């Protein structure tokens, strides 16, 4: 009996120990499970904290999101300002419309509703894009704020907006040919916009440094007030004379700075749909033409500088000169020998030819090269044409070149050359950036002596008072000038009654500060019976510009007697 009880207690004791072991094992397992749960909660909590922190950072900064949809497309550019700080070009943030075709349940509805806001969208192309399997497609780049508002009001699924950078030009078309324009991705295509890219902006953007606010404004030499006047007067001249084209430039004769330059017809860089049409080119720097009798400025200066002539030197202009099968004659010939002064005042082709013969072929060509008329002009503007000239210069070439035929150059470099002759003989390459007189002196090249320059200033003033420049002689501003009327070459031949007219003016003539050069291409008579020469249209156009712009240029009017003519005439001899 006792033996059985002992076995029973032993069995119960063993069973209790086993139960205790099981309970202890289960407790340990539960502890490990709770630890794993806590660890999992900690990990998930940390992940959500990181996500939340990132969302807060993105909410308070301009950092791009992972998919890039909040980052503006395109690259930032520096603002462009005029010499007085007026804004000429800047970046704007705009919205562009995109679609995610996979999220669009009814393509027909989307296309139909979008066409009510954007009627220019091509129906079939848009439908094909939205029916595709792409995850992202562009529908319309750079919307107006009104278009974005109206599309948002449609509430279309799968349609979104992405910010972009768009270049904006407050002046519209007024400075189109100087400022140029950018493409849809805000990269410079022409004008000073292209020049800015060429100065290292592209490299900065590729290195990640070209972000908004990273650039100082680019300051140009232009004066927005003067530019407006030039553009406005050219617009009026186009209509008044029914001209094919017109253009104008104002240069600071002391520094070579371009204060204003425009060419018509132009385009609006904010909406450049017609910018590539051939008649929209910049005729002032990217187009070459025969500059007519304005070239006699260089011929006359050359005769004095290289040929030893003075204002009283006589040239026989009594008979025409035969050049090959052509006869060189004067439009308003006097039929007698002329002094150098009279050759310039009466714009004698025969006298100019005799001046060229005095110097010789090589001397003539070399002087025009020294004046910068036969080589490609050096300036910041990318659109610069290369002058055209005969491969071989002969005596007939020199004779016709003496009065502005037989070679073609750009109006801008013609203006720069004239400035070099009148500004005491220092040739300056034109610049569209601000340049001081000290900086200009460091890069100037001598073209004529002070004596020759003084004589040419006298001739310009004389012609402005008594000759073909009378219609540009604005009282008080002491304007001098020279007309140029060249028959246009059409189908390889000079065409009568189709002129390319030029007028070059300078002021004030006692010490020229500014050169104004304008062109009028193929004008018609202002009124029946009126002429179509430069005297009738280009000269009064320049006069209108000078009258309005003179005060902005800082020229002080002087209404006392013009003693310069008598004094300069005596000294120049």
Steps between C-alpha positions, in 0.01 A plus 500: 500500500774739601690397193208596277459839675871571452470425129193720473670796671804452282282497195315818612831671578633418154180617340515831691856557393408437135210744526724763656750452219227544237367810674850645526565428130177661398581811706839530331343464156246774580776731614688453174182565297431822687858614433460433129174695490664793678793490259267492200303796638822694554619432145166602345487807721846605389408453134187714536698766686750515214218525244328770701822695539565480126151625426550794733832582333344487153213712618729782613762493223542506123669160493363278224283204580616155404290488186608853404149629442538792742828620353473767229609379159762707325793686643516839662663792322630833627279802456600747230483870581575819307769754587265668749382179668169461313396135465529366145471122551418275796380149593138421584356183649216361292304174490507236228228241443575128506297178511538151646311288245473195730292703745253633245176296492332689213736641238220645285371707790846636582575595140160664457523705818862605447412630153261751658795665675776417250338503155845496339563144621499257209209265570645187339850543643364559850270199476789279385720618789232432760418157357862390525663308781751764599507605861554867417434718193514873439184665375577874506815678614494836679136580559364840590366535855147524357539176307628320808205629705244390242653152465507455877129584506432207264607250770640247254665181634853420386570863413762705684726803487872527528684828569736634236720805447407736218701797383308827499586823320312802642576711192356249255638549151686825574836330563438167328808499278738604777368288786420202280289218642507162674349162416234308691767379745627857565823459305628799302442476126604843373603850596644579838315203646722272292807703591422454871492122453835517322659673799484187715136488606458156345797363699364650823163338446655162422696520825180569695586861581251663266209528743259787546665796666855382427573766237553871504304689231675553167512874433497614138601831345147553367280782626140374505364854458708569189428152366127568525541820298703331226253211476203735492646724228596199287145367530362834383751519212405154378140612470567851371735394222345155441851358532600136485720542806662760724762507770695728728786510747635760744865465601695681768786633289731520804454145627350297216200412716177418316231707670219385271465273200192370322412337171157481340306280441565340835325244723379463856740270693213423740317339207763441230285308253637702207858556622653277230335670205771629268383862511537505881879485504702765679597722207725717714759232577394178326426649157741656253417768244670750275503809720494756221645846544551466876818318392624833362573580866783247481606593145534869587684427826730263310584767241611733778671237715683305229480720190612827655183685397339781696166676487614717209653227282341502154355196322384518141135398497415665170466174306376149586750219558472188283537175694480205266163531333368731770523875529540653845309826516358733763131511584521877545819575311646849482693435181821653640795427727403476866687552822511212746244688707268523200557134410365405842223761516365424152568127545690480173562147376756627249687693769495199735640281224783749449571490874533121481730523196718739699564229762517191280337158515701346784489816708123525454432139598739525793329812633156337488642201684652732761159662537349157575271488195637191322545256789249334728412732787602401852223552756299300755197452275523156332306609190772679304534470123828488313542788252499416130767624262656398167770233523737718303504878525553676171481866401129472411445338841672790674308760299156353573593435865587869538131592485362195682442243226667168427540385861250442780541544873270524802338824618634450854865481400448790260375704797801388707740601222340843463523548877871416479561766238304772681603430862859626454601193300461205742322189367304304762328169452133541593398344831165415656649505850580808707847637431670805648706747297814371675417143400427619146839670469670173590344318202481787247690487170607817318336542160572863403689793644342776705544739206303272267236439767457873553456558128242224478307648793488828310377326182230313691375817665509688171298228330257499794441873467516557124501159334302175492483476880289812547187303598685347795643829626303532823539847641732524796662156462768592238435197281718398207427223256540321168235337283543183301267382223593168341299326232409148611634199314203293378558189289865595463438851366457843653130583503384856450244637746595233755740656748681407817523834681735590784558808710791534742486785752722614786448748781608742634745555215754709691582183698273211391362293785252291301460355152152423370466283189166401346401297194180497295470209259305547175284796606215655300436874472343651810268699273454511122782695343742448790826311457618164631862592572657500846451877515121448490466224761816385680611852595166608652476164677836565668388853582187374674706260709751769597224746590337255741811327636738794534401584857529134611846486343603798713580732209462859616323711235680816398322765295785747450649567157681204349856629489641150447478516121716809457754403767531136394530593133793729568673248728444199272680670212 
